[in-house]
Amino acid sequence: MELLTTHPLVFFAFSFVLMSLAAWIGASVLRRHRPLDDELREDFSVVKSATLNDRGKLGELK
């Protein structure tokens, strides 16, 4: 555990892998149990485009 607190890059890599795995598992479980209806799909589309827009702005700052 000390390795994660003293080496930020290791912590970043570990967190990234763990969050990616959690998102993948969550998406696959939800997709299997309940497909999105039209209203939720529209809301998801708005959130997705806002997220991609913010991500693009952050990429321009580098």
Phi, psi and omega in degrees: 000330179295329179301322181291328182274336181265344180236098185297329180291323176295317178299316178299313181296316179298314180296319181297314179296316181295317179290323177296318178296318179296319179294319180296315179296314180299317180294319181290324178291315181294322181295324181287322185274323184209107176289154181289134173277176187298321182292316178293325179296322179293317177297318179298322180297320179294314180295320181296315181291326176294320179295316179294325178295313179296321180295322177294321178295321178294326179292330179287337182287339183288000000 
